[in-house]
Amino acid sequence: MSGLPPLPCEVAVWHPGSRQVLRRGDALPVLDFPQGSDPAGVVRAVWGLTVWPLHDLGARFGLGGPVHLQAQSELAPAGLAWSPVLPEPVPGARPWQRPGWPAHTLAWLDTELAARGQGRRGPPTFVSMHDLNTVWEVSLHAGPAEATSAFLKVSETGREAAVTAEVARTLPTLVPPLLGAWPERGAQLVASGGQLLDGVADLDAWTQALTRLADVQRRADPTALAAAGCPAWPLGRAGEAILVLLDDAAALRNWNLPEAEIAALQADRSQVRALLRDLTAHGLPDRPSHGDAHPRNALHGVRGSVWFDWSEATCAAHPFMDAGWFLAFALHPQRGGLPVRSRAGLETELAGAFLRAWDCPDAAPLLWRALPLALLHRAVVYDRQFRDWAGTVPGWRPQYTRFALRQAVGELTRLG
Protein backbone atom coordinates (compact mmCIF):
# COMPACT_ATOMS: atom_id res chain seq x y z
CA MET A 1 0.00 0.00 0.00
CA SER A 2 1.10 3.54 -0.71
CA GLY A 3 0.46 4.97 2.77
CA LEU A 4 -1.84 7.59 1.23
CA PRO A 5 -5.35 8.04 2.65
CA PRO A 6 -8.13 5.91 1.12
CA LEU A 7 -9.90 7.41 -1.88
CA PRO A 8 -13.70 7.80 -1.57
CA CYS A 9 -15.38 6.69 -4.81
CA GLU A 10 -18.91 6.17 -6.00
CA VAL A 11 -19.69 2.51 -6.63
CA ALA A 12 -21.91 1.30 -9.46
CA VAL A 13 -22.80 -2.35 -8.78
CA TRP A 14 -24.77 -3.70 -11.73
CA HIS A 15 -27.54 -6.27 -11.36
CA PRO A 16 -26.53 -9.73 -12.68
CA GLY A 17 -29.46 -10.01 -15.09
CA SER A 18 -31.05 -6.63 -15.79
CA ARG A 19 -30.18 -2.98 -16.37
CA GLN A 20 -30.19 -1.84 -12.76
CA VAL A 21 -27.63 -0.67 -10.22
CA LEU A 22 -27.51 -0.54 -6.45
CA ARG A 23 -28.35 2.85 -4.98
CA ARG A 24 -28.76 4.31 -1.52
CA GLY A 25 -31.87 6.41 -2.03
CA ASP A 26 -31.25 8.45 -5.18
CA ALA A 27 -27.48 8.31 -4.99
CA LEU A 28 -24.79 5.80 -5.84
CA PRO A 29 -23.18 4.56 -2.61
CA VAL A 30 -19.66 5.68 -1.76
CA LEU A 31 -16.85 3.50 -0.40
CA ASP A 32 -13.28 4.26 0.62
CA PHE A 33 -10.70 2.45 -1.54
CA PRO A 34 -7.12 2.23 -0.26
CA GLN A 35 -4.88 3.06 -3.21
CA GLY A 36 -3.62 -0.11 -4.84
CA SER A 37 -6.50 -2.18 -3.40
CA ASP A 38 -8.70 -4.61 -5.30
CA PRO A 39 -12.11 -2.87 -5.63
CA ALA A 40 -13.98 -6.21 -5.71
CA GLY A 41 -12.26 -7.19 -2.46
CA VAL A 42 -13.29 -3.93 -0.82
CA VAL A 43 -16.92 -4.42 -1.87
CA ARG A 44 -16.85 -8.01 -0.59
CA ALA A 45 -15.35 -6.96 2.74
CA VAL A 46 -17.78 -4.07 3.35
CA TRP A 47 -21.03 -5.44 1.94
CA GLY A 48 -20.42 -9.20 1.77
CA LEU A 49 -21.24 -9.00 -1.93
CA THR A 50 -19.45 -11.14 -4.50
CA VAL A 51 -18.86 -9.16 -7.69
CA TRP A 52 -16.93 -9.23 -10.93
CA PRO A 53 -14.84 -6.14 -11.68
CA LEU A 54 -15.83 -4.15 -14.75
CA HIS A 55 -13.95 -0.85 -14.45
CA ASP A 56 -12.45 1.18 -11.62
CA LEU A 57 -11.74 4.38 -13.61
CA GLY A 58 -8.31 4.51 -12.03
CA ALA A 59 -9.46 4.16 -8.42
CA ARG A 60 -6.59 1.83 -7.56
CA PHE A 61 -4.17 4.49 -8.86
CA GLY A 62 -5.81 7.29 -6.91
CA LEU A 63 -7.51 8.75 -9.99
CA GLY A 64 -11.14 8.74 -8.89
CA GLY A 65 -14.16 6.72 -10.00
CA PRO A 66 -16.90 5.68 -10.10
CA VAL A 67 -16.06 2.02 -9.73
CA HIS A 68 -18.15 -0.33 -11.88
CA LEU A 69 -18.73 -3.97 -10.86
CA GLN A 70 -21.22 -6.72 -11.72
CA ALA A 71 -22.99 -8.56 -8.92
CA GLN A 72 -23.03 -12.36 -9.00
CA SER A 73 -26.39 -12.51 -7.14
CA GLU A 74 -29.54 -10.42 -6.82
CA LEU A 75 -29.17 -10.02 -3.04
CA ALA A 76 -28.99 -6.32 -2.12
CA PRO A 77 -26.99 -5.37 0.99
CA ALA A 78 -28.81 -3.63 3.84
CA GLY A 79 -29.56 0.00 3.04
CA LEU A 80 -29.19 -0.47 -0.73
CA ALA A 81 -31.77 -1.29 -3.41
CA TRP A 82 -31.80 -2.02 -7.12
CA SER A 83 -32.64 1.02 -9.23
CA PRO A 84 -33.24 1.52 -12.98
CA VAL A 85 -31.55 4.93 -12.78
CA LEU A 86 -28.24 4.20 -14.43
CA PRO A 87 -24.91 6.01 -14.10
CA GLU A 88 -23.07 7.54 -17.00
CA PRO A 89 -21.38 4.86 -19.13
CA VAL A 90 -17.60 4.54 -19.15
CA PRO A 91 -16.38 6.49 -22.21
CA GLY A 92 -14.70 4.17 -24.68
CA ALA A 93 -15.32 1.08 -22.54
CA ARG A 94 -13.85 -2.13 -23.92
CA PRO A 95 -16.24 -5.10 -24.25
CA TRP A 96 -15.06 -6.64 -20.95
CA GLN A 97 -15.66 -3.35 -19.12
CA ARG A 98 -19.37 -3.25 -19.90
CA PRO A 99 -22.30 -4.58 -17.83
CA GLY A 100 -23.43 -8.03 -18.89
CA TRP A 101 -20.00 -9.10 -20.07
CA PRO A 102 -19.30 -11.77 -17.40
CA ALA A 103 -22.53 -13.75 -17.83
CA HIS A 104 -22.48 -13.47 -21.62
CA THR A 105 -18.85 -14.54 -21.86
CA LEU A 106 -19.16 -17.40 -19.39
CA ALA A 107 -22.17 -18.80 -21.26
CA TRP A 108 -20.15 -18.72 -24.48
CA LEU A 109 -17.12 -20.27 -22.76
CA ASP A 110 -19.20 -23.11 -21.30
CA THR A 111 -20.48 -23.94 -24.77
CA GLU A 112 -16.95 -24.04 -26.15
CA LEU A 113 -15.69 -26.18 -23.27
CA ALA A 114 -18.57 -28.63 -23.60
CA ALA A 115 -17.77 -29.07 -27.29
CA ARG A 116 -14.28 -30.15 -26.21
CA GLY A 117 -15.53 -32.56 -23.55
CA GLN A 118 -14.56 -30.17 -20.74
CA GLY A 119 -16.41 -28.22 -18.09
CA ARG A 120 -15.94 -25.35 -15.70
CA ARG A 121 -15.97 -25.69 -11.90
CA GLY A 122 -17.52 -22.64 -10.31
CA PRO A 123 -17.12 -19.00 -11.25
CA PRO A 124 -13.80 -17.80 -12.64
CA THR A 125 -11.25 -15.95 -10.54
CA PHE A 126 -10.37 -12.43 -11.60
CA VAL A 127 -6.66 -11.97 -12.37
CA SER A 128 -6.34 -8.60 -14.13
CA MET A 129 -8.25 -6.09 -16.20
CA HIS A 130 -7.31 -2.89 -18.01
CA ASP A 131 -7.87 -1.24 -21.37
CA LEU A 132 -5.60 -3.68 -23.23
CA ASN A 133 -7.06 -7.00 -22.06
CA THR A 134 -8.60 -8.96 -19.21
CA VAL A 135 -7.46 -12.28 -17.71
CA TRP A 136 -9.50 -14.73 -15.59
CA GLU A 137 -8.50 -18.08 -14.10
CA VAL A 138 -10.94 -20.90 -14.86
CA SER A 139 -11.02 -24.16 -12.87
CA LEU A 140 -11.74 -27.20 -15.06
CA HIS A 141 -13.67 -30.42 -14.44
CA ALA A 142 -11.82 -32.13 -17.28
CA GLY A 143 -8.82 -31.15 -19.33
CA PRO A 144 -5.24 -32.11 -20.09
CA ALA A 145 -3.79 -34.45 -17.48
CA GLU A 146 -1.18 -31.84 -16.63
CA ALA A 147 -3.66 -29.01 -15.99
CA THR A 148 -6.48 -28.45 -13.50
CA SER A 149 -7.03 -24.83 -14.40
CA ALA A 150 -6.77 -22.54 -17.37
CA PHE A 151 -6.56 -18.83 -18.09
CA LEU A 152 -9.07 -17.01 -20.26
CA LYS A 153 -7.59 -13.91 -21.88
CA VAL A 154 -9.67 -11.52 -23.94
CA SER A 155 -8.20 -8.66 -25.99
CA GLU A 156 -9.84 -6.05 -28.18
CA THR A 157 -8.42 -7.56 -31.37
CA GLY A 158 -7.89 -11.16 -32.39
CA ARG A 159 -4.19 -10.81 -33.10
CA GLU A 160 -2.84 -12.38 -29.93
CA ALA A 161 -5.27 -15.30 -30.13
CA ALA A 162 -4.25 -15.92 -33.75
CA VAL A 163 -0.54 -15.74 -32.93
CA THR A 164 -0.94 -18.01 -29.90
CA ALA A 165 -2.74 -20.56 -32.07
CA GLU A 166 0.01 -20.42 -34.69
CA VAL A 167 2.83 -20.87 -32.17
CA ALA A 168 0.95 -23.69 -30.42
CA ARG A 169 0.38 -25.41 -33.77
CA THR A 170 3.99 -25.30 -34.90
CA LEU A 171 5.92 -25.27 -31.60
CA PRO A 172 3.61 -26.99 -29.09
CA THR A 173 6.30 -27.93 -26.56
CA LEU A 174 7.37 -24.30 -26.13
CA VAL A 175 4.01 -22.99 -24.89
CA PRO A 176 1.41 -24.02 -22.27
CA PRO A 177 -1.37 -26.30 -23.61
CA LEU A 178 -3.77 -24.28 -25.72
CA LEU A 179 -7.39 -25.32 -25.05
CA GLY A 180 -8.95 -22.93 -27.52
CA ALA A 181 -8.33 -19.79 -29.56
CA TRP A 182 -11.12 -17.65 -30.98
CA PRO A 183 -9.58 -14.68 -32.86
CA GLU A 184 -13.03 -13.44 -33.89
CA ARG A 185 -13.71 -12.79 -30.18
CA GLY A 186 -10.16 -11.83 -29.28
CA ALA A 187 -10.17 -14.75 -26.83
CA GLN A 188 -7.94 -17.64 -25.92
CA LEU A 189 -8.03 -20.31 -23.21
CA VAL A 190 -4.62 -21.60 -22.14
CA ALA A 191 -4.04 -24.34 -19.57
CA SER A 192 -1.86 -23.46 -16.61
CA GLY A 193 1.78 -23.98 -17.50
CA GLY A 194 3.34 -23.80 -14.05
CA GLN A 195 4.97 -21.15 -11.88
CA LEU A 196 6.02 -17.75 -13.15
CA LEU A 197 9.71 -17.97 -13.94
CA ASP A 198 10.71 -15.00 -11.81
CA GLY A 199 9.71 -16.98 -8.71
CA VAL A 200 11.75 -20.06 -9.67
CA ALA A 201 15.18 -20.56 -8.07
CA ASP A 202 16.33 -23.38 -10.37
CA LEU A 203 18.94 -21.99 -12.77
CA ASP A 204 18.23 -24.78 -15.26
CA ALA A 205 14.67 -23.48 -15.62
CA TRP A 206 16.04 -20.06 -16.57
CA THR A 207 18.60 -21.35 -19.06
CA GLN A 208 15.94 -23.57 -20.62
CA ALA A 209 13.65 -20.55 -21.00
CA LEU A 210 16.37 -18.74 -22.94
CA THR A 211 17.17 -21.80 -25.03
CA ARG A 212 13.51 -22.15 -25.91
CA LEU A 213 13.26 -18.45 -26.67
CA ALA A 214 15.99 -19.00 -29.25
CA ASP A 215 14.03 -22.04 -30.51
CA VAL A 216 11.02 -19.80 -31.13
CA GLN A 217 13.18 -17.34 -33.02
CA ARG A 218 14.85 -20.00 -35.15
CA ARG A 219 11.85 -22.23 -35.86
CA ALA A 220 8.73 -20.02 -36.00
CA ASP A 221 7.25 -19.35 -39.44
CA PRO A 222 7.62 -15.63 -40.27
CA THR A 223 5.10 -15.82 -43.13
CA ALA A 224 2.42 -17.37 -40.93
CA LEU A 225 3.08 -14.86 -38.15
CA ALA A 226 2.83 -11.97 -40.60
CA ALA A 227 -0.50 -13.36 -41.79
CA ALA A 228 -1.65 -13.47 -38.15
CA GLY A 229 -0.97 -9.75 -37.84
CA CYS A 230 2.57 -9.61 -36.44
CA PRO A 231 4.56 -6.53 -37.49
CA ALA A 232 8.12 -6.61 -38.80
CA TRP A 233 10.87 -4.79 -36.89
CA PRO A 234 14.09 -5.79 -38.68
CA LEU A 235 17.27 -4.31 -37.26
CA GLY A 236 17.58 -1.64 -39.93
CA ARG A 237 14.07 -0.31 -39.41
CA ALA A 238 14.33 -0.54 -35.62
CA GLY A 239 17.65 1.32 -35.66
CA GLU A 240 16.26 4.14 -37.77
CA ALA A 241 13.24 4.47 -35.48
CA ILE A 242 15.45 4.51 -32.38
CA LEU A 243 17.61 7.33 -33.76
CA VAL A 244 14.53 9.32 -34.82
CA LEU A 245 13.12 9.07 -31.29
CA LEU A 246 16.44 10.05 -29.70
CA ASP A 247 16.63 13.08 -32.00
CA ASP A 248 13.16 14.24 -30.87
CA ALA A 249 13.54 15.97 -27.52
CA ALA A 250 9.85 16.91 -27.51
CA ALA A 251 8.84 13.27 -27.86
CA LEU A 252 11.15 12.32 -24.99
CA ARG A 253 9.71 15.10 -22.82
CA ASN A 254 6.25 13.79 -23.70
CA TRP A 255 7.15 10.81 -21.49
CA ASN A 256 8.18 13.08 -18.59
CA LEU A 257 11.83 12.11 -18.68
CA PRO A 258 14.12 14.27 -16.55
CA GLU A 259 16.09 16.73 -18.64
CA ALA A 260 19.36 15.13 -17.56
CA GLU A 261 18.22 11.79 -18.94
CA ILE A 262 17.09 13.36 -22.22
CA ALA A 263 20.52 14.95 -22.54
CA ALA A 264 22.20 11.61 -21.76
CA LEU A 265 20.18 9.77 -24.42
CA GLN A 266 20.91 12.38 -27.05
CA ALA A 267 24.61 12.48 -26.15
CA ASP A 268 24.78 8.69 -26.65
CA ARG A 269 23.47 8.70 -30.23
CA SER A 270 26.90 8.04 -31.67
CA GLN A 271 27.29 5.06 -29.34
CA VAL A 272 23.88 3.76 -30.46
CA ARG A 273 24.94 4.06 -34.11
CA ALA A 274 28.12 2.11 -33.37
CA LEU A 275 26.15 -0.64 -31.64
CA LEU A 276 23.81 -0.88 -34.60
CA ARG A 277 26.77 -1.19 -36.99
CA ASP A 278 28.34 -3.91 -34.86
CA LEU A 279 25.13 -5.91 -34.66
CA THR A 280 24.63 -5.64 -38.40
CA ALA A 281 28.21 -6.73 -39.09
CA HIS A 282 27.88 -9.76 -36.81
CA GLY A 283 25.33 -11.20 -39.19
CA LEU A 284 22.60 -12.86 -37.12
CA PRO A 285 19.44 -12.76 -39.28
CA ASP A 286 16.21 -11.01 -38.40
CA ARG A 287 13.82 -13.69 -37.19
CA PRO A 288 10.43 -13.95 -35.42
CA SER A 289 10.46 -12.68 -31.85
CA HIS A 290 8.33 -12.99 -28.74
CA GLY A 291 8.50 -9.21 -28.39
CA ASP A 292 8.02 -8.97 -24.62
CA ALA A 293 10.35 -11.73 -23.43
CA HIS A 294 10.74 -11.11 -19.72
CA PRO A 295 10.66 -13.60 -16.81
CA ARG A 296 7.01 -12.87 -15.98
CA ASN A 297 5.96 -14.01 -19.44
CA ALA A 298 7.58 -17.42 -18.97
CA LEU A 299 6.45 -20.33 -16.81
CA HIS A 300 8.13 -23.44 -15.44
CA GLY A 301 6.12 -26.62 -14.92
CA VAL A 302 5.65 -30.16 -16.18
CA ARG A 303 6.55 -29.10 -19.74
CA GLY A 304 9.66 -27.37 -18.53
CA SER A 305 10.00 -23.68 -19.29
CA VAL A 306 7.36 -22.35 -21.67
CA TRP A 307 6.42 -18.93 -23.04
CA PHE A 308 3.05 -17.16 -23.04
CA ASP A 309 1.64 -13.67 -23.79
CA TRP A 310 2.27 -13.36 -27.52
CA SER A 311 0.59 -9.95 -27.78
CA GLU A 312 3.79 -8.25 -28.95
CA ALA A 313 5.25 -10.96 -31.18
CA THR A 314 6.87 -9.88 -34.43
CA CYS A 315 7.55 -11.73 -37.65
CA ALA A 316 11.05 -10.24 -37.86
CA ALA A 317 13.46 -8.68 -35.35
CA HIS A 318 17.08 -9.13 -34.35
CA PRO A 319 17.34 -12.05 -31.89
CA PHE A 320 19.24 -9.92 -29.36
CA MET A 321 16.19 -7.66 -28.94
CA ASP A 322 14.35 -10.46 -27.12
CA ALA A 323 17.42 -11.66 -25.24
CA GLY A 324 18.49 -8.16 -24.23
CA TRP A 325 15.03 -7.28 -22.91
CA PHE A 326 15.01 -10.51 -20.88
CA LEU A 327 18.48 -9.96 -19.40
CA ALA A 328 17.91 -6.26 -18.63
CA PHE A 329 14.68 -7.14 -16.82
CA ALA A 330 16.06 -10.12 -14.88
CA LEU A 331 19.34 -8.48 -13.82
CA HIS A 332 18.05 -5.02 -12.95
CA PRO A 333 19.29 -3.94 -9.49
CA GLN A 334 15.72 -3.56 -8.23
CA ARG A 335 15.15 -7.27 -8.87
CA GLY A 336 17.97 -8.46 -6.67
CA GLY A 337 15.44 -10.35 -4.54
CA LEU A 338 14.55 -12.83 -7.29
CA PRO A 339 15.36 -16.35 -6.01
CA VAL A 340 17.70 -17.10 -8.93
CA ARG A 341 19.77 -13.96 -8.33
CA SER A 342 21.68 -15.71 -5.53
CA ARG A 343 23.35 -18.02 -8.08
CA ALA A 344 27.01 -17.28 -8.75
CA GLY A 345 27.82 -16.72 -12.42
CA LEU A 346 24.18 -16.09 -13.29
CA GLU A 347 24.90 -13.56 -16.04
CA THR A 348 27.35 -15.87 -17.81
CA GLU A 349 25.01 -18.86 -17.61
CA LEU A 350 22.00 -16.97 -18.95
CA ALA A 351 23.78 -15.32 -21.86
CA GLY A 352 25.66 -18.52 -22.66
CA ALA A 353 22.48 -20.61 -22.90
CA PHE A 354 20.94 -18.23 -25.41
CA LEU A 355 24.08 -17.83 -27.51
CA ARG A 356 24.80 -21.56 -27.67
CA ALA A 357 21.28 -22.12 -28.99
CA TRP A 358 22.13 -19.67 -31.78
CA ASP A 359 25.55 -21.31 -32.32
CA CYS A 360 27.43 -18.09 -31.61
CA PRO A 361 28.89 -18.67 -28.11
CA ASP A 362 31.64 -16.10 -28.66
CA ALA A 363 29.16 -13.22 -29.09
CA ALA A 364 28.64 -12.60 -25.36
CA PRO A 365 30.41 -9.19 -25.36
CA LEU A 366 28.21 -8.06 -28.25
CA LEU A 367 25.05 -9.30 -26.52
CA TRP A 368 25.85 -7.38 -23.35
CA ARG A 369 26.57 -4.24 -25.39
CA ALA A 370 23.22 -4.72 -27.14
CA LEU A 371 21.14 -4.42 -23.96
CA PRO A 372 20.52 -0.68 -24.41
CA LEU A 373 19.43 -1.31 -28.00
CA ALA A 374 16.90 -3.88 -26.82
CA LEU A 375 15.52 -1.36 -24.33
CA LEU A 376 15.40 1.41 -26.94
CA HIS A 377 13.73 -0.98 -29.38
CA ARG A 378 10.94 -1.58 -26.86
CA ALA A 379 10.70 2.16 -26.19
CA VAL A 380 10.13 2.84 -29.90
CA VAL A 381 7.44 0.17 -30.19
CA TYR A 382 5.65 1.42 -27.08
CA ASP A 383 5.98 5.06 -28.11
CA ARG A 384 4.22 4.34 -31.39
CA GLN A 385 1.48 2.47 -29.59
CA PHE A 386 0.88 4.81 -26.66
CA ARG A 387 2.05 8.33 -27.61
CA ASP A 388 -1.46 9.35 -28.74
CA TRP A 389 -3.31 6.55 -26.98
CA ALA A 390 -6.88 7.16 -25.84
CA GLY A 391 -7.87 5.07 -22.86
CA THR A 392 -10.81 4.99 -20.50
CA VAL A 393 -9.05 6.57 -17.51
CA PRO A 394 -8.75 10.34 -18.02
CA GLY A 395 -5.17 11.56 -17.95
CA TRP A 396 -3.60 8.11 -17.74
CA ARG A 397 -1.79 5.94 -20.29
CA PRO A 398 0.60 2.98 -20.01
CA GLN A 399 4.10 4.10 -19.00
CA TYR A 400 6.07 1.32 -20.71
CA THR A 401 7.89 3.82 -22.95
CA ARG A 402 9.19 5.83 -20.01
CA PHE A 403 10.24 2.64 -18.21
CA ALA A 404 12.22 1.38 -21.20
CA LEU A 405 13.87 4.74 -21.88
CA ARG A 406 14.99 5.17 -18.28
CA GLN A 407 16.44 1.66 -18.20
CA ALA A 408 18.25 2.40 -21.47
CA VAL A 409 19.88 5.43 -19.83
CA GLY A 410 21.24 3.17 -17.11
CA GLU A 411 22.58 0.59 -19.58
CA LEU A 412 24.23 3.22 -21.78
CA THR A 413 25.85 4.70 -18.68
CA ARG A 414 27.15 1.23 -17.77
CA LEU A 415 28.77 0.90 -21.21
CA GLY A 416 30.41 4.29 -20.75
N, C-alpha and C positions, 0 to 999 in steps of 0.2 A: 504494500500500500504506500501511497505517496506521502502520507502524513498531513495532507490537506483536508479541510473540513468536508463532510459529505455534501453532495450537490443535490438540492431539492429539484425533482423533475415531475412533471405530469406523467401519468401512466395510463396508456390506452390498452386495456386488456380486451381483446376481441372474443366474442362468443364463438364456440367451436363449430356451430352449424348455421348461423344466421348473421345478418349485418347489424350487429349490436355491439356496444361496448359497456363496460362497467363504469358507472358514475356514482358519485356521492351527491345526491340532489341533482342540481343542474351542471355540476362541475366534474371534470376529470379528477380523480384522486391524485394526491401528491405523496411521493415517498422520497426519502433521503437515500442517495446512492453514493457510497464511498467510491472515490475515483479508483478505477481499475477493477471494480467489482463486477460480478456476473449479474446483470439485471434480473434474469430468471431466478437466480438464487435468492436475491433480495426479496422478490415477490413471494417466493415459497416460504421464506423465513418469517415474513411479516403477516401474510394472509393465509398461509397454508395451502396456497393455490399452485397446482402444477401447470406450467405454461411452456410453450415453445417461443423462443425469441423470434421476433420479426425484424425490428430495427430499434436501435437505441439513440439515433441521431447524435452520436458522439458522447453520450452520457458517461461512458467509462473513461473518456479522455477529458472530462470536465468541460464539455462543450454544450451542455444543455440537453433538451429533450423536445417533445415528449418521447417516452419510451413506448414502443409498440410490441405487444406480445399476443399470442393466441392461447386461449385457455384450452385445456384438454378435457374439461368437464363443464357442465352447465351450472354447477354449484357456485352461488355468489357469496362471497365473504360477508360477515355481519357489517351492516352499515352501507353496503354497496348494492346496486341493482342494475339489471341489464336495461340499456336505453337505446332507442333507435337514432338518437342524436349523435352523429358521427363526427370525429375530429377531422381536421384537414389531412388529406393524404400526404404521404411522404413524397416530395418532388423527385421525380426520376427514379422511383423505387424499382429495384430489380425484381424479377418474378418471385424469388424466395423471400422478399421483404414485404410481400403483400398478404393481407388477410385471406385465409382459405388455402394458402400454399401447403401447409403441412398435411392436412387431410387429403387434399387432391393428389399430392405427390406420393403419399404413403399408399393410397389405393392403387395408383399406377404401379408402384414398386412391387406391391403384393402380387399383382397380376403377372409381372415379369418374373418374379421369383417362382411362382407356381408353375409357370411354363417351363422352368428349368428343374422342377422337382424339388424346390427349396421353399422354405417358409421363414417368416420373421417371428422372433420371440419378443413380444412386448414392444412398447414405443421405442423409437431411436433415442440415442443420447446425443445431445448437442455438443459439437466440438468447436466450431468456429463459424463466423458469418461476417461478411463485409461486402463492399460493393463489387468485389471481383469474383467471389464464389462463396458457397457455403458447404460445410462438411458435417456429416452426422454419422455416428457409429451405429451399426445395425447388428443386433444379435441374431444368429441364424439357428433354425431347427435342424437344417440339413445343409451340407455344403462340402467343400473339399475336406479330406481327412485332416489336413494340416491347419484348418481354420475354423474357429467357432464364431467369428464375427467378421464383419466387413465394413467398409467405409463408403458411404454414398457422397459423392462430390458433384455439385451442380454449378456450372458456370454459364455466363450469359451467351457464349457462343459454343459451338460444338467442336472447336479445334482441339482442345485438350483430350476430349473423349476419343476423337478420331486418331490422334497421335498415340494415345495409350493403347488403343486397339491394334494399331500397326506395330508398335514395339512388342506387344504381347504376342502377336501372331508370328513375328519373325525371330524374336529373342526371348522366348518365354521363361527361360531360367534366370533372366536378369531383372525380372520385375515380380511383384507379388501376384498371386493368381487373380486374373481378371474374370469376374463373374458376369459382367455385362457392360456394354458401352452403347449409348444411345446419343450419337452426335446431334440428332434432330432436336433433342431436349437439352443438350449440353450436359448430359449426365453420364456417370460411370459408377460402377459398383466393384470395388476391389477388396479382395479378402485380406485380412490382416497379415502383414508380412514379418512381424516380429517387433523388436524394440528399436526405437530411434537410435541411430548410430552414435549420436553425440553422448548417449548415456552408457555406451558399451566400453568396457575397459580392455577387451581383448584386442591386441594390436593386429592379429591376423584378420579380424573382421574389418578393420580399417584398410589394410592393404588389399584385401579382396574387393572392397568397395571401389578402390581406385583401379584395380585391374579390370573389374567389370565395367567401370566407366569407359576405360579404353576400348573394351570389347564393343560397347555400344557405338563408339565413334568409328571403329574399324568396320563393323559388320552391318550397321543399320543402312537401309536403302534410301539414299538421298532423294531419288525420284518419287518414291512413295510418300516420304515425309513432306516434300514440297506439295504434292497433291492433297495432303491432309491439312495444308495451310501453314506449314512451317516456313518462316522467312529464311533468307540466305544472308549471312554476315561473314563472307570471306575476309581474310586478313587485310587485303587491300582496301576494301570498302570500310571495314571497321576502323582501320588506321586513319583514313581520311576523315571519318566522322569524329574520331577522338580529337584530332588536331583542330577541326572546325569548332568543336565545343570549347577546347582550351583557349582558342583565340577570342571567344565571345565572353567578355567579362560580364556583360549584362545577363547572359544566360546563367553564368555561375552565381551571380548575385541573386538571381531568381530563386535559387535554392538556399538562400540565407547562409552562404559560406562566409566565414570571417575574411576580411580583406587580406590578412596575412596569408591565408591558405590559397586565395585566388592568386595572389602574387607568386606564391611558391609553385602552383600548377603552371602558370604561364612562364615562369623562369625555367621550368623543366621541359619545355617543348622540344628543345634540341636533344635532350636525353631520350624522350619518347620516340623521336624520329630514328635515333640510333638503335633503339630496341626493336622497332619495326623492321629496320633494315636487317638486323641480325636474325630475327625470326624468319624473315623471308629467305635469307641466304641459307638457313639451315635446311629448309626444304620439306618439312612435314606438310602433307597436303591438307587443304581444308576438307573437313569431314562433318557428318552430322554431330550435333552436340546436345547434351541435356539442357544446357542453358542456365540452369540455376542449381548447379551441382555443389550443394553444401551438405554437411553432415546431418542436418535435420530433414533432408529429402532422401535419405537412405535409411534402410532398415536392416537389422540382422536377426534372422530366425532360422527356421528349419531349411529354408532354401539357401542359407548363407546370406551374404549381403546383396540386397536388391535395391533398385532405384524406383522412386515414384515421383509424382508431381511433374508431369511433362508439359506444363502450361507454357514454358518458355523455350521449348526445344527448337532447334534450327536444323535446316537441311545442309548447312555448310558453315563452318567456323574453324578457326585454328584450334587444334586439340588442347593447346596450353591455356585457352580461355577458360575451359571447364576446370582443368587441373589447378590453375592459378587461383580461381575463385574458391575452390575447395580448400586449398592450403591456406590462403589468406584468412578464410573464415575460421578454420580449425585451430590455427596457430596464433590468432590474435591474442594480445596480452590479456584482454578482458575475459578470455575463455580458458584461463589457466586452471580453472577448477574442473575441467572435463576429466573424467576418469582416466582416459588414455594419455593425458598430458604428463603423467608421472613416469612414462616409459622413457628410458635413456635412448638417445639416437632416433627419436620419433621422426624428426624432419627427414633424415636420410632414408629411413625405411619407407615413409610415405611417398616421397618423390621417386625413390628407386623402383617401387612396385609399379607405378604408372609408366615410368620410362622403359622398364624392361618389357612391359606389355606392348609398347610401341617399337621395341627393338632399337632404342637409341639410349642405352644406359649412360653414355658419356655426356648427355645433354643437361645434366643437373644444374650446372652454373647458369645455363641459358633459361631453364625453367624458373629458377629463383629470380632471375632478373626480369622475367616476364610477369611476375605477380602484379606490378602496377598496371600493366597493360590489360590484364584480365579484369581488374577493378574498374579501369577507365572504360573498357568495353561494356561492362554492365551499366555503368553510369550513362553511356550514350543510349543504350537500349531503353533504359528507364526514363531518361529525359524525353525521348521521343514519345513514349507512352503517356507520361504524366505531366509534361510541361503545361499543357492546356486542358488537363483532365477535368471533367465535370462530374463530381460525385454527389452523393445524397446528404453529406454532412457539410453545411456551409463553412467555408474557410479552411477546409481540411483536404489534404491529398496525400497519397503514399509518399514517404520520405526516402525511398530506396535510392534515388539519385544522390541525395545529399550524403547518405551513408557510404555509398561506393566512392564518391569523390573524396570524402574525408579520409577513408582508408587508403586511397591512392596516394594522398599527400604523405601519409606515414611511410608507405612502402618506397616512394621516391626518395624521401629523406634517408631511409635506411641504405638505399643504393649509393647515395652521396653524389 
